[in-house]
Every structure is written in structure tokens, then in C-alpha cells.
Amino acid sequence: MTDPEIRSLLVRIADALERMAPPPPPTSQLEGADAFVWDAETAQLTPVPRVARVELELLKGVDRVRDILLENTERFAAGLPSNNALLWGARGMGKSSLVKAAHAAANRDVAATKDRLALIEIHREDIESLPTLLRTLDASGRRCIIFCDDLSFDAGDASYKSLKAVLEGGLEGRPQNVIFYATSNRRHLMPRDMIDNERATAINPGEAVEEKVSLSDRFGLWLGFHSCGQDVYLDMVQGYVAAFDIAIDAEELRRDALEWATTRGARSGRVAWQFVQDLAGRKGVKISA
């Protein structure tokens, strides 16, 4: 084979290898928006022009956890040490609403897009693609909150191990410009019967249980949300009604709100919001969230 033929062959090999290599992380994906959804199949970030959220001031009955999460988020935005956060507890008490509201509050007085926090939602079923997402965000340099709503793991699901390594303890570790917020109904992210089964069947029950529950230890902040009483529920309703300027007699509002909660069999922020939506519709008032 002649020298020109060898050079031509090497060029073709190099071109083939370049085509096979994965493309570099796209750093421009985080431009033009403050919120994105991660598409694991295409490894792309889809901008969310308008986030469905409520204002921080409208979240009632969660004052302590609200202040803690907001302070943690503001520290992260300022480049100061901050923690991954797990928001766990009762359904409908504003866990995901608080994450979105804290993100918006931290960006309230920041003008330049590059200096604003980005909120990146990753779906539970895409957790195994988290390392790819982290490489993309690390290359961008923009400070980002990765948010997973309703995070939990069932028996036989081993993807929690990859999440453990990503949060803390992995060789690469979490990029300095990324923090992870998750919500869950379960404090340890796994059902109680799954943990109890490990105790009953494992050769070393203590080690087996530690393996299962140590994932939640990767979150520096555990913020608990608990079912609310009648007074807090009514405060939530009254806060929404005042914010959206819905005209209604106080006694009528109390009676209708309590009847609504009774028919739902629960009192929570979600139930309060659903009642106010129904009330606004009956009163002909347009509201948005």
C-alpha cells in the first residue's frame, strides 16, 4: 500500500471515529429560559416558557420549611455552600409548589439570564440518565437546581444506587453549579414493607437496611410536611381568595370551604387551591398559577 493510500485510509478511519464519538455537551441549551425539562431519550433540555406555580407568600402552614428552603436556595444562588434537599411528607401540602416558588423568589431581583438560577425537572423514570445531565450542566457553568417530583423506589429497582453516587460520594461528585431537590411522600424514598422485608430476609439485616435507607442521608436537608388542621386550611383558602380578589361573604366562604374539604376527605394546600379554583369559576373571576 502506497503512502497516499495509507494517509487516505487513516483519514477515513479518523472521520469514522469522529462520527461514532458522542457529541460534546451542548452548553447553549440553558439560554433563553429559567426552567427546563430534561428529555433523557434525546439528551436535550426543553425550555419551559411559563412555570405553573404560586407565589411564595401564598404558601400557608409551611412557614418554617419555607424559610429554610428559601435560605438554602439563596445561598446556592450566591455561590455559597448549600445542601441537597428532600421535601417529604403528606400529599398536597405544597412540596413541589415550594420548590418552584423558592426558585422564582431567588431570581426575583436578578436581571441577567446567565446569573439567574435554572430549574431543571427530571422525571423519576429518567434518574439513570442523571450523570449525562450533570455533564451537560457542568459544561454550561450556569447554576442549576435539578428537581425530581415524587421521587421513590420500589422493590427490585436498583436505579437508586446511581443516584446515591451522583449526590455524594461518587468519584466525580456533584458539580459545584448544581444542586438537587426532590419531593417524596416517603421519608426514606422506599416503602416501609420493602425495608422490613430486608430485615426479615437478609443475612445481615442491619447492613441490608442501611443500604436501602442511606440514599435519603445524601440529602443535607430533610424538610417534613404534615397534614394541616382546619384553621391552617382556612388560612390557605382565605389567602388565595384575598390574592385573587374574589368577593364573598366571610361566613359563606368558611361554610363552603369546609364542605369542600369534607367531600374530599382531606384538608391540604391542594384541596384549598382546588376549592378556590371552583369558587373563582362560580364567581366569574379569572385566576392563574
N, C-alpha and C positions, 0 to 999 in steps of 0.2 A: 504494500500500500504506500503510495507516494505521500510526501509531506502535505501537499494541498488537500489530499483526500483525508488524511488524519485530522488536519485542522477543521475541515468541514464536518467530520464526524463528531469531533469534540464540541463544536458549536451547536450541532443538533442535540447532543446529549444535554448540554447546559440549558438549552431552550426548553427541553422536555422536563428537566428537573425544576426549572423555574415555574412552569405551568402546574406541576404537581404540588409545589410548596403552598401552604396556606397563605392567604394574603395577610399583610400586616394589619394589626388592629386599626379600624377606621377611627381616627381621632376627631373627625368633623361631625360625628353623629350627635354630639351633645350641644350643637349650636341651634339657636332659634327657639328654644323652649325651656321650661323649668321642670317638666315632667315627661317621663318616657316609659314605655312598656318594652321589656326585653322579649324578643322573639328568638327562642333557642334554636329553632329549626334553621333560620336564616342567619343567625348570629348578628341580628340588626336591632337597633333601638328605634322604636316608633314614637315620634313626638305625640304628646297629649296636649292639644291647644288649650283645653279648659278642664281643670280638675274638679270633679264633683266633691265638694267639701263644704263645711260650715265654718264660720269664724270661731276663733279660739274662745272668744268671750261668751259664746253661746253654749259652750260645753259645761253643763252644770253637774255638781255632785262628784267631780273628779279633780277638785282643786289641787290637792297635794301632788298627785301623779302628773297633772298638767304642768305644774311649775317645775317639777324635776325633769320631765322630758324636754320642756322648752329650754331650760338652762343647759342641759346636755347638748341640745341641738345648736344653740347659740355658741357654745364653746367650740364645738366642732367647726362651725362656720368661720370662727375666728382663728382656726388653726391650732387651738389648744387641745390638750389631752381630753378625750371623751370616751364613752363606753358604747358598745353594742347594747341594744335594749330589747327585752322581751316583755310585751304587754299581754298579760294573761288574765283570764277570769270570765265573768258572766257574759253571756251573749247580749249584744245590743247596748252595751254601756259605753260605747264611744272609743273603742281601742283604735280602730283604723281611722276614725274621724280625727282623733287626737294627733296621730302621726301626720296626716295631711295638713291639719291646722298648724302644727308646730313648724312644719316645713315652710308654709306660707308666711307665718309670723317672722321666722328668721330671715326671710327675703324681703320683708316689708320695706325697709329703708335702703336696699341695695339696688343701684341703678344698672350697673354693667352686668351683662349676661354672664361673662366669664367669672365674675365674683359671686354670683348667686348659686345657692345650693341647687343641685339637680336631684329630683326624686325619681328613682328607677324602680318600677314594680317588676318583680319576678314571680311567676306563678309557681305554686307548690310543686307541680309535676316537672318543672324545669330546673330544680335545685341542682341536679347533677351537672348542669352547664354553667354553674356559678364560677368555676375557675376561668372559663373563657370570657365571661362578662367582666370579671375582675381585671383581666389583662387589658381589655378594651378601655375600662375606666382609668386604669393606672396610666395608660399611654396618653389619655386626654388631659390629665392634670387638673381637671375641674373637680371640686369637692362634691361628693355624691352620697346620698342616702339610698342604700338598697333596701327595698321594702317588700316583705313577703306577708301577705294577709292569710290568716287561718292556716298557719304552719302546724303540721302534726305528722306523725309517722305511725304506721300500723305494723302489725306482726309481719315479718318477712321482708320488710322494707329496709334495705341497707344504705340508702342514699344519705341517711343522717350522718354516716361516718365521713363522707366527703365534706359535709357542712361543718363538722367539728374541726377538720383540718384547716378549712378556709378561715373560720372565725378566729381561732387561736391555735398556735402550736404547729402549724404546717411549716415546711421549710421556707417557702416564700413569705408566708404570713399575709395579713391583710394590708393592702396598700394604704399609705398614710392619708390619701384623699378619699377614702371610702369608709363608711360606717354601715352597720347592718341593723335594721329594725324589723321585728317580726311580731305578729299578733297570733294568739292561740287561745283556745278555750281550756287548754291543758297546761298546767304549771311546768311539767317536765316534758311536754311535747309528745308524750306517748300515753296510750290508755293505761289505766290502773291495772286492768287484767293482764296486759302484756308484761308489766313489771312483776306482778305477783306470780305469773307463770314462770318467769326466770328464777324467782326464789325457789319455786317448787321443783324445778326440773334440772337446774344447773348443778354441776359437780361442786362448784364453789359459788353458792348463792350470792355472797357479798360482792364478789368481783363481777358477776353477771349483771347485777342490778346497777353497780357503779358504771358499767359500760353503757347502759341504757340511759341513765339519768344525767350523765356527765355532760351531755350536749347542752342542757339548759345552763350549766355552770359557765359556758363560754360567753354568756351574756352578763356583762357587768352590772346592768340594771335589770331588776325584776320589778315590774310595776303591776300591782294587783288591782283588778276591777271587780267590784262586788255588786250584787243586786241592790237596787235602791228601794227606799221606803216611799210611802205615799207623799210625804212633804217634799222630798227631793224630786220625785216625778212631777208634781205640780209646779215646782220651781222651773223645771225644764220646759214644761208647756207654756208657762207664763213668760219665760224668756223668749221663746220663739214668737209668741203672739205679739209681744212688745216690739221685737226686732222687725217684724213684717207689718206692723201697724194694722192688725186685724181688730176691728171694732166688735166687742162682745161684752155683755154684762159679766161681771166677776163671778157671780153665783152660777150663771148658766155655763160659764167656762169650766168651773170646778165640777159641776154635775156631769157635763158631757165628757170631760177628760177622764173622770173616774169610771164612768160607764164604759168608755172605750177600753180602758185598761182591764176592766173586769171581763169583757167579752174576749180579750186576747189572752187572758190568764197570766198576765205578766205586767210588770212596771219596769221600764227601761228607757234609755235615751232614744232607742229606735222606735219604741211604741209611742213615745211622746211626739217624735217627728212625724210618724205616720198619722197620728191624730191631727196634728196641725196642718198637714197637707190636706186631709179630708175637710177640716174646718175651713181652710182658705178657699177650697173649691166651692163649698156651700155658701161662703160669704162673697164669692166673686173676686177674691184677692189673688193676684199673681205673685208667686214666690219662686225663688230659685236657690239652688245649693250647689 
